[in-house]
Structures are given as C-alpha cells and as structure tokens.
Amino acid sequence: MIDAQRLHDFNQAKQAEHSLRLGYLSDLLNRRGLDAQDVIQKLVQFQVAIPSWALGTGGTRFGRFPLGGEPRNLEEKIQDIGLLNQLNGSSNSISLHIPWDIPKDVAAIEQQLREQKLVIDSVNSNTFQDQKDQAYSYKFGSLCHTEQGVREQAIQHNIECVRYGEQLGAKTHTVWLADGSNFPGQQHFRRAYQRTQESLASIYEALPSDWTMLIEYKPYEPNFYSMIIPDWGTSYSLCQQLGKQAQVLVDLGHHLPNTNIEQIVGRLLHFGRLGGFHFNGSMYGDDDLTTGSMKPFQLFLIFNELVDGAQDSAVSNPAVAYMIDASHNTKDPLEDLLMSVDGILGAYAKALLVDRAQLSDLQQHNDVVRAEELLRDAFLTDVRPLVQEAYRQAGGAIDPISAYRTAAVREQLIQQRGKLSLSTGL
C-alpha cells in the first residue's frame, strides 16, 4: 500500500492544473444542461472487478517475459488489488479462478479482505486444462464429453467452485468452456450441445438461490472448427433452459472481427439476460489487450447501450457484473489494469453525456446525420477531468499510473517477492 500522506502530497502537486481543467469542463457541461458532479458521482459508484489471474505477466504460445514481483499466492494477489483500489477507488472486488485460488485459511482471507476494503464477487471454473492427479482428461471436452465420468468430474469441479465462493461471500459463478472440435466429423453437434445443457443443469441445481451463473461464449480457440458455445445466441438458449439465475456473459474479445457487439448488448438487455462483461481490447480476436486501446469508439457505443438500458424503465435486466479480463504480455500488469479501468470509466462518462431525449427524437424522425453527430460530440468530449475527479473523491490518486510510478511500487514488489517470482494461474 502507498502511504496516505504520500498520496495526499501527490494529489496536492497535481491539484492546481486539475482544478483548472475540471472547472472548464464543468462550465461547458453546465451550458449543455449537464451536472458534472452528477456524472462524477456515477463514476465513483462504478466498480469493475479485477481477476486474480491478471496480476502476473501473460504470455503467448512462444514465450513469457516476467518482470518480477508477481503475486505468488492468493494473499499477495489481494495485496495487489488492494493497491489498485487505493489508487483509483474503482476496483474493490476480485474474481477468483479455481483451483489456483483455493483459500487455505478462510478466516485469514476474510480479515485481509476487510482490511483492504475488498470483496470476492465471483468464482471461475477451469475445465480447459488437466490438473495434477485428475482422474479424467479434458482433451476432448468437459461438460460436453461423450464419457459420463468426464462430465461428472467437470460438474463436481464447478460445484466445488461455488462452495469455495460461498465461503468468501461471492454471489456469481462464471462458466467458460473450451469444449469443441478441431475437425469435421469429430463431434456430433446436437448431441454435444444436449450433453452440455444437461451438465449445466446439474451445476445450476447446486447453485444457491441468491447466486447468478454466467455463461460465456467464444467463437474459436482453443478449438478452431467448432466451439460448444460459440455465440451469444447459444449462451442465451442455455440460459433460457436453465432458469432466471442463468445469464449471458459478454467478453469483448470473444467475437469475430467487426462484430456489432453493441447490438448484442442491446438485444440481451431487451431480453433481460445480460449478466456480465469481461473487458479487454481486441484487434484480431481474443487479443486480451488494454481496454479501449484498440476500438475506443466501439467501447463508447457499448456503454451507450448500457446507459440507455439503465435509464429505460421498460428494460428489466439484473445488475451487470463488470470485470477486466486481459493478458499483459509487455506491460506491467498493474499499470495495464489501471489503464483499463481508466478506459472503462472514460467510455462510461462519455455515454452519460448523451442527451437521451434528443437522441430518441432524432431516431424517431430518422435524422441520421444529427443522431450520429450527437453521439460523436459526446465521444469527442475530453472527460479525463471527470474521471480524475472521481478517483480523487473516492480517495485515490488524480493520476493513478503516475502515483504508482512515483511510489516505485514495482521495484518494492520485486524487492519483497523476488525478480523471478511468477504469479499462480495462467
């Protein structure tokens, strides 16, 4: 953690310029009938979960280049996320990946979470890898496998994930399946889907009544001919069969290039089945890059749908769970996560500036040019002072990355954990 006085001094040094920029933007928004503080308050309230597996250096099929000081266990992961939340006030929840994050001392973990002002919001299962001493292999699938023993093993693993989550106060279980096929004829599409549905039903039956099951989809990888849950429609159909506690999870990287993700968001909101988001950036596929680094306008359009749905009384959709899911191959993982949160809050702030009544009127009268210009005007507004003020009001740093570097956090972590430490997990 960064010393509170040091953080205060850092903000003081930035305050004069920050106040100038914030004052100008606040006045500009006021002229448009918008209350800057209202937007700031919504940003302060917005929280995005940090996944335990994103705190270390990622890699590719060709190599991994760790930078040292990575968290070696769950306790150190909680420390790192506590630091992120101290810097931005927007990362107060953690998503765990089992089996890497099984708590050894639940009481001690709960105490550490309270001290860091954090919560565990979700747990994620792993049936895309074989673990040591595992009875059956997932080489040819897990919940969809032709052998009952493999399916039962995968079902029990998911149920165990829920039980670990219950111990730490989580309320969400996320299922992503690597199941699929690489070659024509390898798998019977309809039977594989049916086995998957039946397996998910067994997990769903074990779900506590106040929990949500998020079902994630992905069009390819690790299988490239077919995936069991390749698109939002398949995920939606499974949720419909399971029940109200099952919701669709949208990962921004889990789409084919140029997919209209914002339209998918609108559809799922309309159906009341949008359960969660995994934020990242994508150029070609599941690149898992910094959120907003590649397609910032699309990220804004996605938030435009989210804000529109939140403000529409006709939409009946549960609260959406937000999380970052990225792989930090060349950046410091903690800096990359701070950048992603910044990109997310920026897109959200811009969406909050859209005049909904005016946009609806323009759409109703088919005024294509003015409707697009209205969105572009919000997108091109520099909302960074609003985001920075939200950080400050939440008790964080006006410029989290600069504060992180000024405090030489990575150097301290390397000194504490070693240059060769590797994060547990992926």
N, C-alpha and C positions, 0 to 999 in steps of 0.2 A: 504493500500500500504506500501511496505517496503521502508524506506528512501534510496535514491540513493547512498548516501555516505556509508551507511552500506552495501549495496550490492557491491559497489566497493571494500570496505575493505575485504569483504568475498571472493571475487574473487582473490584479491591480495594474500591472505593467501593460496590459492589453486594453484596459477599460476605456481610455480616452478615445482611441480610434473606433473601438466597438460601439461606444455610445453615439458617436457621430454618424456612423453608418446605419445603426438601428434607428436613430431619430429621423434620418432622411426617409428610410423605407416606411416607417410607421406613419409619417406625414403623407407620403404618397398613397399608402393603402387607405388612410382616413379619407382622402379625397375621393376614393372609389367606394366609400361606404363600408370599408372593412376595418375591423378592430384588430390591430396587430397582437395585442395581449391575448385575445381570444384564440388566435392561431397558435401563439406560443404555449398557451396552457394545454391545448390539444397535443402539441408536440411533447410536452413534459409528461403527459399521461401515457403516451405511446411507448410500449415496451416490445423489444424483439429479443427472443431467446438466443443464447449462444450455445452451439453444440459442443459437447466435450471433445469431440474428435477434431475440431477445427483449431485447436490451440497449439498444435505442432506443425512442423513443416510437412506439406503434402509431397506428392511425388508423381511420377509418370511410370509407364512400363519400362522406361530406360534409365531411371535413376532418381535419387532423392538427395537433396543437399541441405542437411540440417544446419541450423545456425547456432545451436546450443541453448541451454537454459530452458528446454522444453519441460512441461509438466510430466512427471513420471508416474503419477497416481491420481486418484480422484481428489484427494485433499489439495494437491498442488493445482489441479485444474480449477477447483473452486477459488483458490487464491487468485489465479489469473483473471477469472471472470469477475471477481470482486474488484480487481483493479480497473478493468474495463468499465464497470458500472460506476466506480468512483469518478472516472474521467468524463463520462457522458450522461450518467443518470438514466440511461435508456436500455440497459442490459441487465435487468435484475432477475432473470430466470435462466435456467440451464436445462438443456436437453441431453439426456444420458443415452449411451449406447452400451447395451449388454451383449457379450459378457465382460467387456473391458471395465465397466464402471460399477461392478457389483460392490455395494458398500460392505466393508468388513466390520465396521463399528457404527451402527445406525445412529446411536445417541450422540457420538462424537461428530458425525457428519451433520446432524441436525443442529448441534451447537455452533459448528463452524458456519453453517448457512445463516443462522440468526445473526452472528457477529458480522458477517459480510452483507447482511440485508438482502439475501438472495433466496430464491425458491427453485425447486425442481418442478418444471412444468410438464415434462413429457419423458417417455422412455421409448427407445427404438430397438427393435429386434434385429438379429443378424443371422439370416439363413443363406447368405451369399458366400460364406466361407465355411470350411470344415474346421472344427476346433479339436484340440488335443483330446484324445480318449473318446471321441464321438463315436457312437455305435454305427451310424449310417452316414454315407456321404451325400452331399447335396450337388454332386457333379451334374446330375440330370434333373435337378429341381428339388423343391422342398414341399410346399403346400400343394403342389400340383403333381407330385411324383406318382408314378404308377404303383409303387410299393406302399402298402398301408403303414409299414413300420417307419419308413422315412417321413411320411406325412405326420404320423403321430409324434415323432420326435420333434418336428418343426412346430407342431401345435403346442406341445408341452413347453418348448422354449419360449414361445410367445406368452403363454400363460405365466411362466416364471418371471418374464419381464414385467408384467402387470403387477405381480406380487412384490417385486423389488420396488416398483414405483409407488405402490401403496405405502410401503414403509417410510417413504420420504415425502409423502404428500402430493405426488404427481396426480394428474387427472386425465392424461392423454397418452394413448399408445399408438405409435406410428408403425405401419407395416409397409415396407418396400420389398418387393420380391424380385430377385434376379432370375426367376424361373422363365424358361422359354426354350427356344431351339435354334440351332445354327444351320440346319439343312432341311430341305424339303423332304417330307415323309417321316421325319424324325419323331414328330409328335402329332397326336390326333387333337385338333384344335378344340372341338366341342367337349370331348371327354376331359381334357386337361383343364378347361375352364370350369367344368362341373366339379371336378375334384378340388379345385382351388376354392370354389364357393362353399363347398361342404366343410373344408378345413377352416376357412374364415368363420363360418358359423359356429364351429366348436370353440374358437377363441372368443367370439362375441358373447357366447353364453356365459363365459367365465368373467366377463367384464363387469366391474362394479357399476351400479345403477347411475352413478354420477360421473362416469368416465365417458370419454369420446374415443372411438377408434378412427384414426386417419388412414385412408388407403391411398397410397401414392402410385402414380403411373409413370411409365417411361417407354418411349418407342423403340429403343435399341440399347444394347450394352447391359450386361456382358454378352447376351445372345444377340445375333445380328439378323437372323432370318425372321424370328418371331419372338415377341415377349408376351407373357401371360396377361399382363395388364399394360397394354401399350398406349392407351389414351384415356382422356377424361370420361369418355362415354362408357368404357368398360368398368372403370372405377365407380362411376355413378350407378351403373346397373348392379354392381355388387353391393353397394351401399343400400340401394332400394330393397334388395332381397334380405339384407341383414337387419335393418331397423333404423330408428331415429338416431341412435348413438353412433352410427357409422357416417363418416363424412369424407369428401374428396380432398386430398392434399395436392396442391399445385406447386411443383418445383419449376422455377423459371428456366432451368436448363434442360428439363425433360420434355422438349418439344423439337420437332423437326424444324430446320431453318425457315424463318419467315412466317411461322405460325402466328395467327392472330390471338395471342394469349389474353388480351384484354376482353375479347369477345367471349372466350371461355369463362373468364371471371364473371362477366355479366350473366351468362347462362346459369352458372352454378349459384349465383346469388338469387336469381329468379326462382330456381328450384329449391332454394334453402339448403343446399348441400355443400357450400364452400366451408370447409373446416379449417384449412391451414395453408400457410405459404412457406416454402423454402426459398429464400432469396439468394441470388447469385447473379453473375454476369455471363453472357454467352455470345460467342461469335459464330461457332460452327455446330455446337451440340451441347453436351454436358460438360462445358469447359470449367465450370465452378470458379469463375473469376470474380473479382471485386464487384459487388452490386452497384449497378449504374455506370460501370466503366465502359461498357460496350454500346448499350442501347438506352441511354437516359430518357429519350422521348417515350419509348415504349413503357419504361418503368413508370413514368408520369401518367401515361394513359391507363395503366393498370390501376394506379391509385385513384385516378379519376373515377373509375368504375366502383372502387371500394368506397370512396367518399359518397358517391351518388347513391349507392345501395344503403349506406349507413343513414343517410338523410331522407330516404324514401320510406314512408310509413307502410307502403304496400309490400315492402320486402321483409320477409320473415326468415332471417338467417341467424344462427347462433354466433356468438363472438368468435372471431377468426384468430387462430393461433399463428403468430409470426415467428419465424426462425431464420437464421442465416445458415446456409449450407454451402461452404466454399472450400477450395483446396489452395493453400498458399505455397506455391512452388518456389517463388523467387522473392516474395516479400516477407518481412517479419509478420508472423501470423497475427500478433496483437495489433499491429498497425493496420493490417489489412482489414481486420474486423472493425476497428474504429472507422476506417474509410467506408466500409459497407453500411454501418449504422448511419453515417453522415449522408450517404447517398439515398438511403431509405427515407430518412427524415426530410431531406430536401424535396424528394418527389412527393411525399405526403403534404408538405407545406404548400407546394405549388398547386396541388389538387384542391386544397382548402381555399384557395384564392378564386376558384372558378365560380362565376355567377350562375348558379343552377337555374334560377328562374329565367334568366335571359337566354341561357343555352337551350332550355326546353322550348322557349318561344321560337327561337331560330330554327330548331329542328322541326317544330310543328309547321313552320312556314317554308321549310325546305330551302333555307338560306344557307347554302353550302359554304360560301366564302366567309361570311361573318361568323358562322359557327366554328369553322376551323381557326379563324383569326382569334376568336375568344380564347380557345384552348392554347394557341401559340403564345398569346400575350401572357397567360399565367405561367406557361412553361419557361418563357424567356426572362421572367422576373427573377432577379438575384435575391433568393430567400436566405442566403447564408447568415445574415444578421439575426434572423428569426431563430434559426437552428442553434446558433451560438448562444443566443439569449436563453433558449430552452435548456441548454447544457448548464449555463450559469445558474438559472433559477432552480435547477434540480440539484445544485450543489457540486456540479462538475466544473470542468475547465472550459473556458471560452474556445480554446483551440486544443482539443484533446491530444492530437498527434504531437504538436509542439511541446505540450506539457510532458508527454511520455518521453520524448527525446531529451528534453531539458533535465528531467529527473534521471536520465541514463538507466531506465528500467531494464532493458535487455542486458546491459552489462552487469547489473546487480543479479539478475536471474542466472546468468552464466556463472557468476561467482558462487552463487548458492547451490546450483544444481549440476554444474559442470558443462564443459564445452561439448561433450559427446552425449549428453542426455537426449533421449528420444521419447516423444510423447507416446503413451499407450493408445492403441487403437489402430486406425487405418494408417 
